[in-house]
C-alpha cells in the first residue's frame, strides 16, 4: 500500500498475525496504525489490497482516534459505510464481504445516531473486515512525541493521488502505484540541505539514510541515530514525523557526526555527553529556524550560548533527572553510535573522517548566505575550531620537550681546535664542544606505571616517542622509576634503551606518589628537571612539586584535577 500515493502517508510496517482478530474476521487496525491479521486467512493480492485499504481509510477518516468513544455496533456499521462508499469510488482491490447495492449517503455520526434509535439494517451488519465486530481499536501511541494527525496525512495522500492521476493521464506514470518520482520525507529532508542550505549541503551529500523498520526495532531507534564512521543516518520509518520535523532530525544527526561528538566524549559518561550535545544542537537549530523540533526533543533555553562541555558539567550534577531524558534514539540510549549498524548494503568509509567532515562544514560556512538566517555564535565557533584541529599527542609532547627539556648548548673551547681559516692559517681558534660534566647535560624523570592493568601498546607508543624526542634534544639518559605497589629506581637509563628495558611487573595496585617522592629526594636528580608520568589513569591522587606532564590512554580520565598538561595517547 505504501506505493499508492493515497496511502503512502498512512501505511506503516508489515501486518502482524494475531489472535485478537475475530474468528470470522480478516484484520483490525489501531491508533498506532498497527494492522493485525487473522492467523489462518488466505486470500488473493487484490483481496488483501481491499482489506488493507479499508483499514487505512478508517485511520484517515479518524475512526481510530482515542478521542472518540469506543464504537458500538451502530457506530462500527456507520464507519464501515463511510469507508466502503469511499472504496467503491476508488475501485481498488476486490471486496471480501458482500456489500449492499446502495450505500447511504449520510455521514457516519448522524447515521450512527439513526441506527441506534431504529436498529442496524441486516445488510449493513457485516460490511467490515472483522466479522461484524469493530474494525478499529484504540491503543496508546507508541511512537515519538504526540500521535500524528492521520486525517491531515490522509488529505496529503488525496492531493498526491490527484497529482498522480494527472501524471497518469499525461504519460509520466503508467499507474497510480508507479512509485517513480516518490521520495520519502527523510530523503526529501536530506535533499533539501543539498539544494537549499549550503551550510550543511556538503554534509548531506556525503551522508546515507538507512530506513529499515527491523533495524530500527532491533536497535531500539525510536526516531534516528547516526554513525559518523559509516556516514549513515538510521531512521525509523514508523516515527510518524512531519516533513519539517524530519528536516530538523536530519540536521541534528549531521551536526553530531560533523562535530565529532562521538570522539569528543573522552572520560565522560557517554549518555550524559550525548544529552549535553543534544541540548546544544537543538538550541542552535531552533535559533537557525531549520525545520520543526519534534515533540519531546531535548531543549533548555537557560543553556543558550554554552558549549557541550559546559552543558555536560552542569547536567552531571543532577544525574537522576537527566538519565531519564530521551535522545532521538530513546530513553537511556545515545543517538551517536560508535560503530555502524550491520545491515544489507552498509557503507564502507575510508580513513580521514575528520578531514571529510571538517571540509564539509568549512565549505558550507563559506557558502552560507545570510538570507538563510544568522548562525549561532557557538556553532560558528565550533566550525572555526575544526579548521584548526588540535595537535596530535606526539606533537604536543614534542613541544613540551622543547619547552622544558632544553638541548645541551655547546660552548667554545681551545681544548678542541676548530678548522683554521685559509686567510689566517697561523691563528688558532676555539672549537664548539658540548658539556662533558654530567650535571650540565639535560635530563628529565620518568615515573612509569608498571601495574598489570597497563596496556603494552600505550607503553610502546609513549616510550618510543620519549626516546626519539630525547635523542633530538641530545639527552643522553633519563632517570626512570618503575612503580606499581612500590617504586623501583632504575637510575639513569640511556634513552636508546628506555623502550626495550621496560617490563610490566604486575604486582598489585598503582600507587605513584612514592615514586615522585623518591625523585624529589634524590641527590643526583636536578631540582629543575621535569617529570613525565606514564599511567593508565587508574592511580592514586598525586601531588607533584616540579614541572610535569601526564601520558594516559585516549578516553581515560585521571581521578583528580591535574596541574600539568595531559597527553592522551591514541
N, C-alpha and C positions, 0 to 999 in steps of 0.2 A: 504493500500500500504506500510505502514511502516514495515510490517512483511517481505516483499520481500527484499532480500539483495540488489538487483539492485537499489531500490527506497528508501531504509532506510535513506540514507544521504540527500535525496531531499524532502521527504514527510514532511509536516508541520501540521498545525492544521486542524480541520474538515472543509469541504467546507461550504460556506455560500450562501444562496439563494439570488438572486439579479435580479433586472430588467435590469441591464446593458447587460445581455446576449441577443443575437438576438432572436426574437420571434420563429424562427425555429431552434435555436441552442440548444446546450447541456450545455456547460460550457466554461469558459475562465480562464487564469492564468496570473499573473503579475510578475514584478521583485521581489516582496517580497514573492513569491510563494503562494500567497493567491488565492485560487480557488473559483470562483463564479459560481454557477449552476443555471439553469433555474428554476423558481419558481414552475412550474406545470409538469415538466418532470417526467415520471415514467419509470423505466427500471429494468432489472434483475441485479443481482450482477455481472455476467460476463460482461454485457454491461457497467455498471458503471466502472468496473475494466479497461476496454479498454479505456474509456473516460479519466479517471484519469491518466492512463499510458501514453496516447497520450500527455496530457498536461505536465506531468513531464519530458518527453523526450524533449519536446520543451525547457523546462528550462535547462535540461542537455546539450543540443546542443547549448546553448547560444542564442536562438532565442528571448528571452525576455530581452536581455541586453540593458540598457539605452544608451549604446554607439552606438547601431545600429540605423539607421533611422527608422521611423515609417513604418512598412511593407505595401507596396501597394498590389494590387491584385495579381500581378505576384510573389512577394516575399512570400506572405502568402501561395499561392499554392505550391511554391517550398519547403517551410518549411514543409508543410503537406506531401509532397512526401518523404522527408528525414525521417520524423518521422514514416510514415506508412511502409516504407521499413524496418526500424529497428523493428517495432512491428510485421511485418509478419514473421520475423526470430525468434522473441521471442515467438510467439504463446501464447500470454497472452490475455484472455478475448475474447469477441465476438464483432466484429466491429458494429457500429451503423450507418455507412454510406456504400454506395456501392463503393467498391474500384475497380479500373481498374485491369484487369488480369495481366498487365505488368506495373511495375513502372520504370521510367527512372533511370539509374544508375549514372547520372550526379549529382555532388554536388549542393547544394541548390543555392549558389551565382551565378555560371555560368548558372544554369538552369533559375534563375530569370531573368538574362540579356537576355537570349534567348527568353523567353516568353514575355518580354517587347517589344521586336522587332517584334515577329511573332504572339503574342496573346496566351492566355492560352487555351489549348485544353478543350473542354466541359467536358470530363470525369474527369478532374482534378480540376474543379472549386468548387466542394463541397465535398472535401475529408477531411475537418477538422471537428471540433466539435462545430463550432459557426455559422452554417448556411451560409457558403460562405464568411463570414467576418473573419478577423484575429483572430486566437485563442489566441494570446498573446497581452498584453497591457503593456506599460512601466509606472511604478509608482515610486514615491520617496521611497527609502528604509527606513523603519520604525523601523528596528531592531537596535542592538547595533553596534556602530562603522561603518566600511565600509561594503558594501554588500558582501556576501560570493561569492567565486569563484565556481559558480554552475557547470561549466564543470569539474573542478577538483574533485568536490564531485561525479559527475557522473562517473568519471574514477575510484574513490574509490569503487563506487557501482558495476561497471563492474568487478573489481577484486574480490569483495566479492561474486558476483554471480558466478564467475568461481570457487571460492573455495567451495561455497555451492553445485555446480553441482558435484564436485569431492566427497563431503561428501554424496550426494545422491547416487552416484554410489557405494560408499564404505559402505553404510548402516548406516552412522552416522545420517542422516536426512531422513525423509520419503518423504518430498517435499522441493522445494526451499523456500517456505514460512514458513517452520517449523522454529520457532524462537529460538529453543533450542541452547544455546551457544552464542546468540547475546547479547551484552552488550552495553548500551548507553554510549556515550562519557563521560558524567559526572560521571556515575557509574564506568567506567573504570579508570577515573582520581582518584577517591577516593580509588579504589582498588590498584592503583599504589603506593600510600603512605604506605599502609599496607605492601606491598610486597617489596618495593624498597627504602623507605625513612624513616628510623627509627625515625627521629626527630618528625615527625607527624603521624607515623604509629598507635600509640595507640589512638591518637585523631580521626583519620579516622575510626578506628574500632568502636568507640563509637558514630559516627555521622550517621544520616539517611538522605538520599536525597529524597526530595519530588518534583517530576517533574510533575506538572499538569498545563496545559495551562490556564484553567479557574481560578485557584487560582492565577497564576501569573498576569492574566489580571485584576482580581478584586482588587488586592492589588498593582497594578502598579509596578510590579517587571520586569524590563527590562532584567536583566541577573540573579542576585542571591541576596539572603538575608539570614540571619541566626538568629536563636533563640537559645541562649545558654541554656535557661531554658528547652526547649524541646529536645535539642541536634539534631536539624533538620536544614538542609540547603535547602532552597527553590530555585529552579532553573526554569528558563523559557525555556522550550524545543525548543522554536522558536527563541532563541537568535542568532543562526547561528554561534557559535564559533567552532574553530578547537579543536582537542584533546589536543594540547599543551595549548591553551587558557583556556580550562576547567580545566586543571591541576592547572593553576595559580589561577583561580577563587576559586577552592576548598580550596587551601592553604590559600588564602586571608580570606575566611569566617571562616575557622577553627581557624586561629590566632585571629580573632575578638572574637570568643567565648572563647578560652582558656585564652586570656589575659584579659578577663572580661571587655571589653571596655564599655559594656552597663551599668555596675555597677560603673565604674570609672568616669562617667560624672559629678557627684557632682552638683554644681550650675552652670555649664557651659551650653551654648547653645547646645542642643543635636545634631543638624545637623552639626554645625561647628566642634563639637568634633568628630563626625563621619568622616568628611572630613579630619581632622588632623590625625586621626588613619589610614585612607586610605593612606594618603601620606607616613606615616611611614612604614606601612606594605608593600606597593608596592615597596618602596625603598629596603627593606630587600629582598623581593622575587627576584627582579632584581639582587641584589648583590649575592644571592644564586644560581641564574640560574634555578629556579624552573618554568618550563613551559614557556609560552609566554604571555607577558602582552597584553590584548586586546586593540584594538584601542579605544582611548577615556578614558582609565583608568587614575586616578589621579597620577601624579608623578612630583616631582620638585627636580632636582639634588642639588640645593642650600640648601635643608633641610636635606641633608645626615648627619647622626650621631646625630640628635636631637630626643628627646623623644616626645611622643604625646602631653604631657603637654606643652613643649616648642614650638612645632609647633602651637598649639592652640593659645598661647599667641601672636604669630606672625600674624596669619591669622585673628585674631579678630580685628586687626587694619584696615582691608580692607574688611568690611562686604559685600559691593556691589559686589565685584569681586567673592568672594568665595561662596556666596549664589547661584551663577549661575552655579557652578560646579556640575558635576553629579557623584554620587557614582555608585556602580554596580547595585543599585536598580533604580536610575534615578535622574533627576534634582530636588533638594529640598527635596529628600527623603533619609533617612538613611538606610543602609543595615543591621544595627544592630537592631534587633527587641527586644523589651522588653518582649513580650509575644508570645507564639507560635500561628501560624495562624490556624484557625479552618478548618479542612479537614478530610475526612474519614480516619480512622485508625491512627489518630495522636498519637504520642508517649506520654507516661506519665513518667516523670523522678522523681526519689526520691530526697530528700534533699541532701545537701552536694555537690553541683555542684562545689564549689571552690576546694574541695578535689579531685574530679574526674578530672577536667582539670589540676590542679596542678600536680597530679601524672602522667597524660598522657604526659605532656610536659617534666617533670623532667626525666621520664623514657626514653623518646625519646632522650633527650640530652645526657643521659648516654650512649646510644647505637649508637649515631650518629658517622658514620665513616667519617674520613676526606677525604676519596676518593670521597665522595658525594659532596665535596666542603666545603669551610670555611663558618662559620656562622657570620653574622654581630654582632659586639660587642654589639650594642644596644639590639638586640634580646636575646643574651645570658644573658645580664644584667637583662632584664625583667624576664627571666625564673628563674634565680638565686633568684631574689626578690620574686618570687612566692613560692620558697621553704621556705621562712621565711616571712609569711604573717604578716601584721601589727596587733597589738593587737586590740581587740575589745574596744569600747569606755569605757566600765565599768572598764576594766583592766587598761586602760590609766588613768582613773580618780582615781583609787586606787593608782597608782604610784604618781600622783600629790598630793594626800593627804599625802602619806608617806613622800614626799619631803618638802611640805610647811606647813603641819599641824602636827608638832611633837607631839607624845603622851606625856602625863604627866609623868615626870620622878620621881619615888619615891625616898625618902631620908630616912636616918636612924634617929630615934628619940627615946629618952628614955621615951617619953610620952606613947609609946606603947611598952611594953617589948616583946622581942622575946622568943621563946622557949629556955629554958636553956639547955645547953649541959649536957649530962649524966656524962661526966667526971669532969665537974666543975659546979655542981648544985648551988653553992652559989654565983656565979659571974653573976650579971645581965648584959644583952646585949641589945643594941638598936634594935628595930624592924623597918621593912620597912613601911613607911607611904606615902601616896600621898598628894600633896599640898592641904591645906584647904583654902588658900586665893584665892578668885575668880580670881584675876589678874594674878595668876600664872598658871591657868588652860588653856589648848589650846582651841582656838576658831577660828572662821572664819565668814565671812559675806556672805549672800545670797541675791542677788538682783534678784527678781523674777518677770518676766513679766506676769501680770495677765490680759492682754487685751483679748478681745473676740476672737481674732484670734489664741490664744494659743491652742494647741492640748492637750486634757486631758491625752492622752497616754504618750505624752512627759513629762508632769508634773509627772505622776505616776512613770515612769521609773527613771527619774532623781532624784526625791526626795526620792524614795525608796533606790536607790544606795547611795545617800548622807547620809541617816540615818544609813545604815548598816556600811559604812566606818567610820562614826563619832563614832559609838559605839566601833568599833575595835580600834580606836585611843584614846579612853577614853575621848572624847569630850562631856562634859555634855550638852552644849547648843550652838546654833549658832545665830548670830544676823541677823534677817530676815527683809528685807524691800520689801514690795509689791509695784509694780509700774505699772501704765498704763498711764493715762493722768497726774497723780500726784503721789508722793510717799506716802506710808502708812507704818510707822515704827511700826513693831510688837514687837520690843525689842528682848530680848534673849528668844529663843524658845527651850525647851528641844528637843533633837534630836529624841526622840521617838514620838514626836507629830508633827514634821515638815510635814510629808506626809499627816496626817489626818486633819491638821488645814487649809491647803491652799484652797481657793475658788477663782475662776476666777470672777473678778468684772465686766469686760466688759464695762468700762467707756471710750470708745473712743480710740484714738491712743496710740502708745507706745513711751514714752519719758523717757529714763532710766537715763540720766545724773543727774537729781535732786536726784535720789536715791543714786548714787555714791557720790555726794556732801554731802548728809546727813551723810553717813558713815565716810567721811573724817573729818567732823567737830564734830562728836560725841565724847564727852569726855570720855565715858565709853567703847569705842571700841579701842583696841590696834592699834597703828600705823603700827606695823609689821604684823598684821593679814591679810591673803589673802582674796580675794573675788571671789565667784562663781557667774557668771551672766547667768541666765537661760532665754532664749528668743527664739522666733520663727524666729529671724533674721530680722523681719520687724520692725526695730527700728531706732533711730537717731544715728548719728555718736558719738561715745563715746571716752572720754579721761579719762583713768584710771591711777591713780598715784601710786597705790600699786600693789603688786603681784596679778595676777588674771587669770582666765580661763573662757571660754565660753562653755555652753552646748546648742547646737542647733539641730534641726531635721536633719536627714540624707538627703542630697540633697539640703539643704538650703545654702545660702551664705550671709555673713554679708555685709552690704553696705559700708564697709570701710576695710582697711587693719589691722587686729588685731595684737596686740603686744604679747598677751598671747596665750597659746595653745587653740585650738578649738576642743572640743569633740563632735562628731556627733552621736546623739542618734538614733539608728535604731528602 
